[in-house]
Amino acid sequence: MFFTKPGFKEKVFFASVCVLVGAAITASAIFISKSVRQIQRPKWGYECIQGRCKKVESLNRDDVVSLGVCRLFCGEDIGTLWPKPTGTVRVGNTLAHIDIDGILFKLPDYKSQQTYWEQTQQRFFDQIKAKVVKNHVLRHGGKKVMVDIAVDREDLTFDFNTDESYKVDVKEEDGNVGVKITAPTYYGARHGVETLAQLIVYDNIRTELQIPSSVNIEDAPVFKHRGISLDTSRNYFSVDAIKKTIDALAMVKLNTFHWHITDSHSFPVIIKSHPDLADYGAYTPEQIYTADDVRDVVRYARIRGVRVIPEFDAPAHVGEGWQKKGMTVCFNAQPWSRYCVEPPCGQFDPSKDALYGVLEDIYREFNEMFEEPFVFHMGGDEVSVSCWNSSTELQQWMLQRGWQLEESDFMRLWGYFQDNALQRWDKVARAKVPIILWTSRLTDVPYVDDYLDKDRYIIQIWTKGDDPKIEDLLNRGFNLIFSNYDALYFDCGFQGWVSDGHNWCSPYIGWQKVYDNSLSSLAGSKVKQVLGAEAALWSEQADDSALDSRFWPRASALAERLWTDPTDTWRDAESRMLIHRERLVENGVAADSLQPQWCLQNEGDCPNVL
C-alpha cells in the first residue's frame, strides 16, 4: 500500500487544518443543543506527535483537533478505515467542513439497480447522522459534496467470480467537494460508499462534519468468501436480529451470511409441502421463518453486498419436526452420549426411499425462497456410526445388499445418501452449483476419494487450523473454506451446558487470535485453493440478546484478515480497531468493549510491550 503523508511538520499541519475548516472559534465558544442544554467546548483535543494521536489541553488553542480528525492523518494508515485497503491510498493534508444537507448523489442509470441505490444512499445518510454526538447541533455552513458513482455493468450476479473492487477519489474544487466512486459492479461501488462514510468524521470541538479534501483509494479484497455462519435452530433468532447482523457485515465488507437454519433441536422454517416439519419442529408457532421472511432477508442482504448461503444439514443433525415421517433413527435416544455429540440425537435413515422425495420437496422450496443460490451447503458433519448401527431395520437393509456392518460399510451408506440427495438437489436447481460440506469422516482418506468429487464439492474446515487433513484435501485439489474452531468458533469459552466447567472448545477466542488466523499460513503454497473463511456461532448459549456481543467486534477482525490479508499482526491494528468498535456502537451494534476508554483516548499507552 502506498500512503502519502503530509510533507511538513505535524503541528503546523494540524494548525492549517483548523484554519481550513474555519476554526476561528475561541475557547469560550458554547454550543446550544436542541434540548437547550449548554454544550461546552471540550477541555482537551488531540495532536499528532511522532505518529500517534496525543491528548492535549485545548483551552485557548485553535490548533488541536478531535480524535477522529487526528486519526485520519496521524500515522501510516488512515485510522478510521476498516478493513484497511489493499491498494493505493493517498490522502492530502487538508480538511473540508461539509454540509450534511448538501451531500448529493449522482447514481448509475440502471433500472435494475434503482432500489439497491436508493437503500444504499439512505444507509449512507443514516451512518453520517449517527456520527454526530447526541444533543450536539451541527455548525451551520460547510461545503456541498457531489458523490458521482459510476458502475461498468448493470448485472447484479453475486457469486465467487463477482468483482468487488472499487476506487474512491475525493477532490475539492470550486469551493465544493467532488467524490468519484468507480467500480466494475454494484457490489464494488457499494463498498466504495462504505469507505466514503468512514472518511467523514465528526469534530466534537467545532461540532462539524469534515472530510479530507484530497483522497485517492484503490481497493479490492484478497479472498472471495468472507462471512459468518449463524445457527438459528438451537436457539431462534428474529428476522430483525438477522438484519441487524447483516447491516454490521456490510460495514466491514463481509460478503456472506451462511444460514444454518435447521438442526436436530428445531425446524423453524415453513415448508409448504410438508407443514408438519415446522408444526412439530418449531419451538413455538411464532418462532418460525416463512418463505417471505427468507426472501426478505436474502434481498435485504444482497443490497448490502452480502450473499445468503442456505444450509440444510444432513444426514445427521435432524430430529425435531421429523416425528411423523418415520425417516430417522436414534431420535432423542438416551443416553445421548452414545449416539451423538449433544442432545437431542437424530439422523436420517438412508434406506427409506420416501426420504428422498421429501428432501426433493425441501430442496425445491429452499431453492425458491433463497432465490436460486449460487452455492448450497449440505452440512454433512458429525454422522454417528453408532446411531445408524442402533437400527436393526437399517442393519438388515445393509446386509441384504451384501454389505457388512464395519465403518467402511457405514461410509458406503453415507456415500449412498449423499449421491441420492445430490441428485434431488440438482433436479430442482436445474444447474450443478457448487456444494459445500463440513469436514467429517467422509472427507478423510480414503473415503473422500471414493465418494466426493473435487470439481463439485467445497470443503469447509471446522477442525483445528493445523489438522493434517487440510493438506490432504488441498493436495487432492479441493477448494476450502476455513472455520477452524481454534480461531473462528465464537461460541467457545462460555460455561458448560451439558457438563460442569467450560464448554468443549474453550478458551474464549479474542479478536487478536481471529486477526492473526492467517489463511495464507494455514494453506501455504496452495492458498489459491482457499476461497475464504467464516466465523461460526453455534447457538446453544446465544439468542437475540447475545447476538451482537458474540460476533462483534471479533467478526471485524476476520473482515480485515480476509479483505486485506495483512502481513502485520493484531498489535499494528489495535488503535484502528478501537476506533472501529466505537463506530459499530454508534450505529446500534452492541459490540463488546475491548479496553477502557482511556486506552482509546491515549493511543499507544496500553499495550504491554515485552
C-alpha positions in Angstrom: 0.0 0.0 0.0 1.3 3.5 -0.9 0.4 6.2 1.6 1.2 9.9 1.0 1.8 11.6 4.3 1.8 15.4 4.9 5.0 17.0 3.8 5.6 19.3 6.7 5.7 19.2 10.5 2.6 17.7 12.2 1.9 20.7 14.5 1.9 23.1 11.5 -0.3 20.6 9.6 -3.0 20.5 12.2 -2.9 24.2 12.6 -3.5 24.5 8.9 -6.4 22.0 9.1 -8.0 24.2 11.7 -7.7 27.3 9.6 -9.1 25.5 6.6 -12.2 24.3 8.3 -12.9 27.8 9.6 -11.8 27.2 13.1 -11.8 30.8 14.3 -13.5 29.6 17.4 -12.4 30.8 20.8 -12.0 28.7 23.9 -15.2 30.3 25.3 -17.4 29.1 22.4 -20.6 27.5 23.6 -23.0 25.4 21.5 -26.7 25.2 22.3 -28.3 21.8 21.8 -31.9 21.1 20.8 -32.7 20.3 24.4 -31.4 23.9 25.3 -28.7 22.4 27.4 -25.3 24.1 27.1 -22.6 22.1 25.5 -19.2 23.3 26.5 -16.1 23.0 24.3 -14.1 20.0 25.4 -11.1 20.8 27.7 -8.9 18.6 25.6 -8.2 17.8 22.0 -5.6 15.8 20.0 -2.3 16.5 18.4 -0.2 14.2 16.1 3.1 13.6 17.8 5.6 11.1 16.5 2.9 9.2 14.6 0.4 8.9 17.5 -2.6 11.0 18.5 -1.8 12.5 21.9 -4.3 14.0 24.2 -3.6 17.7 24.9 -5.3 20.5 26.7 -7.4 22.5 24.2 -8.3 25.6 26.2 -7.2 28.7 24.4 -5.8 26.7 21.5 -7.1 26.5 18.0 -4.6 24.1 16.6 -5.9 20.9 18.3 -8.5 18.7 16.7 -10.9 15.9 17.6 -9.7 12.3 18.0 -11.4 11.3 14.7 -9.8 14.1 12.7 -6.4 13.2 14.2 -6.7 9.5 13.4 -7.5 10.4 9.7 -4.0 11.8 9.2 -1.7 10.6 12.0 0.4 7.5 11.4 0.9 5.3 8.4 -2.7 4.3 7.9 -5.9 6.2 7.7 -7.0 5.4 11.2 -10.8 5.5 10.5 -10.8 2.8 7.8 -11.7 -0.8 8.5 -10.8 -3.0 6.8 -7.6 -1.5 5.6 -7.4 -1.0 1.8 -5.2 -3.3 -0.2 -4.2 -1.0 -3.0 -3.0 2.6 -3.4 -4.0 5.0 -0.7 -3.2 8.7 -1.0 -4.6 11.4 1.3 -3.8 15.1 1.2 -3.1 17.3 4.2 -6.2 19.5 4.4 -9.8 19.0 5.6 -13.1 20.4 4.4 -16.1 21.3 6.5 -19.1 19.8 4.8 -22.8 20.4 4.9 -24.8 17.3 5.6 -27.8 18.7 3.8 -25.5 19.5 0.8 -24.5 15.9 0.1 -25.9 15.0 -3.3 -25.6 11.6 -5.1 -25.4 11.1 -8.9 -26.3 7.4 -9.2 -25.9 4.9 -12.1 -28.8 5.0 -14.5 -29.5 1.2 -14.4 -33.2 0.4 -13.8 -32.5 -2.9 -12.1 -30.2 -1.2 -9.6 -32.5 1.6 -8.7 -33.9 0.1 -5.5 -30.4 -1.0 -4.5 -29.0 2.5 -4.8 -32.0 4.1 -3.0 -31.4 2.0 0.0 -27.6 2.3 -0.1 -27.9 6.1 -0.2 -30.3 6.1 2.8 -27.9 3.8 4.7 -25.1 6.2 4.0 -27.0 9.2 5.4 -28.0 7.2 8.5 -24.4 6.4 9.1 -23.3 10.0 8.7 -26.1 11.2 11.1 -25.0 8.6 13.7 -21.6 10.3 13.9 -23.0 13.5 15.5 -22.9 13.3 19.3 -26.4 13.3 20.8 -27.6 16.8 21.8 -25.0 18.5 19.6 -26.1 20.8 16.8 -24.0 20.9 13.7 -22.4 24.2 12.9 -24.1 26.0 10.0 -22.4 26.2 6.7 -19.9 23.9 5.1 -19.2 22.8 1.5 -21.5 20.9 -0.7 -20.5 17.4 -1.6 -21.3 15.8 -5.0 -20.9 12.0 -5.0 -20.7 10.7 -8.5 -21.0 6.9 -8.8 -20.1 5.0 -12.0 -20.6 1.3 -12.4 -19.4 -0.5 -15.5 -22.2 -3.0 -15.8 -25.8 -3.5 -14.7 -25.6 -7.2 -14.0 -26.3 -8.0 -10.3 -24.9 -11.5 -10.3 -23.2 -12.1 -7.0 -21.0 -15.3 -6.8 -17.4 -16.3 -6.4 -16.5 -14.6 -9.7 -18.0 -11.2 -8.8 -15.5 -8.3 -9.0 -15.8 -6.3 -5.7 -13.0 -3.8 -6.4 -13.6 -0.1 -6.3 -11.9 3.3 -6.5 -12.7 6.4 -4.4 -11.4 9.9 -5.5 -12.1 13.0 -3.4 -11.1 16.4 -4.7 -12.0 19.9 -3.5 -12.7 22.4 -6.4 -14.7 25.5 -7.0 -15.5 25.8 -3.3 -17.1 22.3 -3.1 -16.1 18.7 -2.7 -16.3 16.2 -5.5 -16.3 12.5 -4.9 -16.0 10.0 -7.7 -16.6 6.3 -6.9 -16.0 3.9 -9.8 -16.3 0.1 -9.8 -17.0 -2.8 -12.3 -20.1 -3.9 -10.3 -22.7 -2.6 -8.0 -21.1 -4.5 -5.1 -17.7 -2.9 -5.5 -19.3 0.5 -5.8 -21.3 -0.2 -2.6 -18.1 -1.0 -0.8 -16.8 2.4 -2.1 -19.7 4.2 -0.5 -19.0 2.3 2.8 -15.4 3.6 2.6 -16.6 7.1 1.9 -18.7 7.0 5.1 -15.6 6.1 7.1 -13.7 9.0 5.6 -16.2 11.5 7.0 -15.5 12.3 10.7 -17.3 14.4 13.3 -15.2 17.1 15.0 -16.7 17.5 18.5 -14.6 20.5 19.2 -16.1 22.5 16.3 -19.4 20.5 16.0 -19.0 19.9 12.3 -18.6 17.1 9.8 -15.3 17.0 8.0 -13.6 15.1 5.1 -10.1 15.1 3.7 -10.2 17.4 0.7 -8.0 15.1 -1.4 -8.1 11.3 -1.3 -7.3 8.5 -3.8 -8.1 4.9 -2.8 -7.9 1.8 -4.9 -9.1 -1.3 -3.1 -10.1 -4.9 -3.7 -10.5 -8.0 -1.4 -7.9 -10.7 -1.2 -10.4 -13.6 -0.6 -13.7 -14.2 -2.4 -15.6 -15.7 0.5 -15.8 -13.6 3.7 -18.5 -14.2 6.2 -20.2 -15.6 9.2 -22.3 -18.7 9.9 -25.3 -18.5 12.2 -27.2 -21.4 13.7 -30.9 -20.5 14.1 -32.0 -23.9 15.3 -30.6 -24.4 18.7 -32.0 -21.0 19.6 -34.3 -18.9 17.5 -33.2 -15.5 16.1 -35.7 -13.0 14.9 -35.6 -11.6 11.4 -34.8 -8.1 12.8 -31.8 -9.5 14.7 -30.6 -11.2 11.5 -31.0 -8.0 9.5 -29.1 -6.0 12.1 -26.2 -8.6 11.8 -26.3 -8.1 8.1 -26.0 -4.4 8.5 -22.9 -4.9 10.6 -21.5 -7.3 8.0 -21.9 -4.6 5.4 -20.0 -2.1 7.5 -16.8 -4.2 7.3 -17.3 -5.6 3.7 -18.0 -9.2 4.8 -20.0 -10.6 1.9 -21.5 -13.9 3.2 -24.3 -14.8 5.6 -24.3 -18.6 6.0 -27.7 -19.6 7.4 -27.6 -22.9 9.3 -31.4 -22.8 9.5 -32.3 -26.2 10.8 -30.8 -28.9 13.1 -32.0 -31.7 15.4 -33.1 -29.2 18.0 -35.8 -27.4 15.9 -37.1 -27.0 12.4 -38.1 -23.3 12.3 -38.6 -22.8 8.6 -42.0 -23.5 7.0 -42.0 -25.9 4.1 -45.4 -25.6 2.4 -45.4 -29.1 1.0 -44.6 -30.5 4.5 -46.1 -28.1 7.1 -45.7 -30.8 9.8 -42.0 -30.2 9.9 -42.4 -26.7 11.4 -45.7 -27.6 13.2 -43.8 -30.3 15.2 -40.3 -28.8 14.9 -40.5 -25.1 15.7 -40.2 -24.1 19.4 -43.4 -22.1 19.1 -45.8 -21.2 16.3 -44.3 -17.7 16.4 -40.7 -18.7 16.2 -40.7 -19.6 12.5 -39.4 -18.3 9.2 -41.8 -18.1 6.3 -40.7 -18.2 2.7 -41.4 -14.4 2.6 -39.2 -13.9 5.6 -36.4 -15.7 3.9 -36.8 -13.8 0.7 -36.9 -10.6 2.6 -33.5 -11.4 4.3 -32.0 -12.5 1.0 -32.9 -9.3 -0.7 -32.0 -7.1 2.3 -28.6 -8.8 2.4 -27.9 -8.5 -1.4 -28.5 -4.7 -1.3 -25.8 -4.6 1.4 -23.3 -6.6 -0.5 -24.0 -9.8 1.4 -24.8 -13.2 -0.1 -27.1 -15.6 1.9 -26.0 -19.2 1.6 -28.6 -21.8 2.9 -27.6 -24.9 4.7 -29.8 -28.0 5.2 -27.6 -30.2 7.3 -27.9 -34.0 6.7 -27.8 -36.9 7.2 -27.1 -36.1 10.8 -28.4 -33.2 12.8 -32.0 -33.9 12.1 -34.7 -34.7 14.7 -37.4 -32.3 15.8 -40.1 -32.0 13.1 -39.5 -35.4 11.7 -41.5 -37.3 14.3 -44.4 -38.2 12.0 -42.2 -39.1 9.0 -40.7 -42.4 10.1 -37.4 -41.5 8.4 -35.0 -41.1 11.3 -33.0 -43.3 13.6 -31.9 -42.8 17.2 -34.0 -39.6 17.6 -33.7 -38.4 21.1 -32.0 -41.7 22.1 -30.7 -42.0 25.7 -28.1 -41.9 27.0 -27.5 -39.4 24.2 -23.7 -39.5 24.5 -23.6 -43.0 22.9 -25.2 -41.7 19.7 -24.4 -38.1 19.1 -22.3 -35.1 20.4 -25.2 -33.3 22.1 -28.9 -33.9 22.7 -31.2 -34.5 21.0 -29.7 -37.1 18.7 -31.1 -37.9 15.3 -30.0 -39.0 11.8 -31.8 -39.8 8.6 -32.3 -43.4 7.7 -30.8 -43.6 4.1 -32.6 -46.9 3.4 -36.0 -45.1 3.3 -36.8 -44.5 -0.4 -39.5 -42.0 0.6 -36.9 -39.8 2.3 -35.5 -38.6 -1.0 -38.9 -37.4 -2.2 -39.3 -35.3 1.0 -35.7 -34.0 0.5 -36.6 -33.0 -3.1 -39.6 -31.0 -1.8 -37.4 -29.3 0.8 -34.7 -28.5 -1.7 -37.2 -27.2 -4.2 -38.7 -24.7 -1.7 -35.2 -23.8 -0.4 -34.1 -23.1 -4.0 -37.2 -20.8 -4.4 -37.1 -19.0 -1.1 -33.3 -18.4 -1.3 -33.8 -17.2 -4.9 -31.7 -19.8 -6.6 -28.5 -19.6 -4.6 -25.2 -19.9 -6.5 -23.9 -22.4 -3.9 -25.7 -24.8 -1.5 -24.5 -26.1 1.8 -25.4 -29.7 2.5 -23.9 -29.9 6.0 -22.6 -33.5 6.4 -20.9 -33.2 9.8 -20.8 -35.4 12.9 -22.5 -38.5 11.4 -22.5 -41.2 14.1 -21.9 -44.8 13.1 -23.3 -46.0 16.4 -26.6 -44.2 15.7 -27.1 -45.9 12.4 -25.9 -49.2 13.9 -28.6 -49.0 16.6 -31.3 -49.7 14.0 -32.0 -53.3 13.4 -34.1 -52.4 10.3 -31.2 -50.4 8.8 -28.7 -53.2 9.6 -30.9 -55.7 7.7 -31.2 -53.4 4.7 -27.4 -53.2 4.5 -26.8 -57.0 5.0 -29.3 -57.8 2.2 -27.1 -55.8 -0.2 -24.1 -57.8 0.8 -22.6 -55.1 2.9 -21.2 -55.7 6.4 -21.5 -53.5 9.5 -18.0 -52.2 9.6 -17.1 -48.5 9.5 -16.3 -48.7 5.8 -19.8 -50.0 5.1 -21.4 -47.2 7.0 -19.3 -44.8 5.0 -20.6 -46.5 1.9 -24.1 -45.9 3.3 -23.3 -42.3 3.8 -22.0 -42.1 0.2 -25.2 -43.7 -1.0 -27.2 -41.0 0.9 -25.0 -38.2 -0.4 -25.4 -39.3 -4.1 -29.1 -39.6 -3.8 -29.5 -36.3 -2.0 -27.3 -34.5 -4.6 -29.4 -35.9 -7.5 -32.5 -34.4 -5.9 -30.9 -31.0 -5.4 -29.6 -31.0 -9.0 -33.1 -31.9 -10.2 -34.7 -28.9 -8.6 -31.8 -26.4 -9.1 -31.6 -27.3 -12.8 -27.9 -26.5 -12.6 -24.8 -28.1 -11.0 -24.0 -25.4 -8.4 -21.1 -25.9 -6.0 -21.9 -27.9 -2.9 -20.3 -27.2 0.5 -19.7 -29.9 3.1 -18.2 -29.7 6.6 -15.1 -31.7 7.3 -16.1 -35.2 8.6 -15.1 -38.8 8.4 -16.4 -38.8 4.8 -13.8 -36.1 3.9 -11.0 -38.2 5.3 -8.8 -40.5 3.2 -9.7 -43.0 1.7 -13.5 -42.1 1.7 -13.0 -38.7 0.2 -11.6 -40.3 -2.9 -14.4 -42.8 -3.1 -17.4 -40.5 -2.6 -16.6 -36.8 -3.2 -15.7 -35.1 -6.4 -13.2 -32.2 -6.0 -14.8 -30.4 -9.0 -18.2 -30.4 -7.3 -17.6 -30.1 -3.6 -16.1 -27.3 -1.5 -14.9 -28.5 2.0 -15.4 -26.2 5.0 -12.8 -26.8 7.7 -14.1 -26.8 11.2 -11.3 -28.8 12.9 -8.1 -27.1 14.1 -6.0 -25.0 11.7 -3.1 -27.5 11.9 -5.3 -30.5 11.1 -3.3 -32.8 8.7 -6.5 -33.4 6.6 -6.2 -29.8 5.4 -3.1 -30.7 3.4 -4.7 -33.9 2.2 -7.7 -32.0 0.8 -5.5 -29.3 -0.8 -3.3 -31.9 -2.4 -6.4 -33.6 -3.9 -7.4 -30.3 -5.5 -10.4 -29.4 -3.2 -11.3 -25.7 -2.7 -11.6 -24.9 1.0 -13.4 -22.5 3.4 -11.9 -22.2 6.8 -13.9 -22.1 10.1 -11.2 -23.7 12.2 -12.6 -23.9 15.7 -9.4 -22.9 17.4 -9.8 -19.4 15.9 -13.2 -19.0 14.4 -15.8 -20.6 16.7 -17.4 -17.7 18.5 -19.4 -19.9 21.0 -16.2 -21.0 22.7 -15.2 -20.0 26.2 -18.5 -19.9 28.0 -19.9 -22.2 30.7 -20.6 -25.8 30.0 -24.2 -26.6 29.4 -24.1 -30.4 29.3 -21.2 -30.6 31.8 -19.5 -28.7 34.6 -16.9 -26.1 33.9 -16.5 -24.5 30.5 -17.8 -25.7 27.1 -15.9 -28.1 24.9 -13.9 -25.6 22.8 -12.8 -23.2 25.5 -11.0 -20.9 26.0 -12.7 -17.8 24.7 -11.3 -16.6 21.4 -10.3 -12.9 21.4 -10.3 -10.7 18.4 -6.5 -10.9 18.4 -6.4 -14.6 17.6 -9.1 -14.1 14.9 -7.0 -11.4 13.3 -3.8 -13.4 13.3 -5.5 -16.5 11.9 -3.7 -16.2 8.5 -5.2 -18.4 5.8 -2.0 -17.9 3.8 0.0 -19.5 6.6 -2.5 -22.3 7.0 -2.6 -23.3 3.3 0.9 -22.3 2.3 1.6 -22.6 -1.4 -1.9 -23.8 -2.1 -3.6 -20.7 -0.7 -5.3 -20.1 -4.1 -7.5 -23.0 -3.4 -8.8 -21.2 -0.3 -12.0 -19.3 -1.1 -12.0 -17.6 2.3 -13.4 -18.2 5.8 -16.4 -17.8 8.1 -16.7 -17.2 11.8 -19.3 -19.6 13.2 -21.7 -19.1 16.0 -23.4 -22.3 17.3 -26.3 -21.0 19.3 -26.6 -23.4 22.3 -25.8 -20.4 24.5 -26.9 -17.4 22.4 -30.1 -15.8 21.2 -31.2 -12.3 20.1 -30.0 -10.8 23.4 -26.4 -12.0 23.0 -26.0 -11.9 19.2 -24.2 -8.6 18.8 -21.6 -9.2 21.5 -20.9 -12.8 20.3 -20.0 -11.6 16.8 -18.7 -8.0 17.2 -16.1 -6.7 17.0 -14.5 -10.1 16.6 -16.1 -10.6 13.2 -14.5 -7.3 12.2 -11.1 -8.8 12.9 -12.0 -11.6 10.5 -13.1 -9.0 7.9 -9.7 -7.3 7.8 -8.0 -10.7 7.7 -10.0 -11.7 4.7 -10.2 -8.4 2.8 -6.6 -7.3 3.4 -4.7 -10.4 4.4 -2.3 -8.2 6.4 1.3 -9.1 7.0 1.1 -7.1 10.2 -0.2 -8.6 13.5 -3.2 -7.5 15.6 -1.0 -5.2 17.6 -0.5 -3.0 14.5 -4.3 -2.8 14.0 -5.2 -2.2 17.6 -5.7 1.6 17.6 -7.9 1.3 14.4 -9.9 -1.5 16.0 -10.8 0.7 18.9 -12.0 3.5 16.6 -13.9 0.9 14.6 -15.6 -0.6 17.6 -16.9 2.9 18.5 -18.4 3.2 15.0 -20.2 -0.1 15.4 -21.7 1.1 18.7 -22.8 4.5 17.2 -24.6 2.5 14.5 -26.6 0.5 17.0 -24.4 -2.6 17.2 -23.8 -3.7 20.8 -20.2 -4.7 20.2 -18.1 -5.8 23.2 -15.8 -3.3 24.7 -12.2 -4.2 24.2 -10.3 -1.9 26.6 -11.0 1.0 29.0 -12.0 4.1 27.1 -8.8 5.7 28.5 -6.8 3.5 26.0 -8.8 4.8 23.1 -8.0 8.3 24.1 -4.4 7.6 24.9 -3.1 5.8 21.8 -0.2 3.5 22.4 -0.1 3.8 26.1 -1.9 0.5 26.9 0.0 -2.2 25.0 2.2 -4.3 27.2 5.4 -4.4 25.1 7.7 -7.1 26.4 
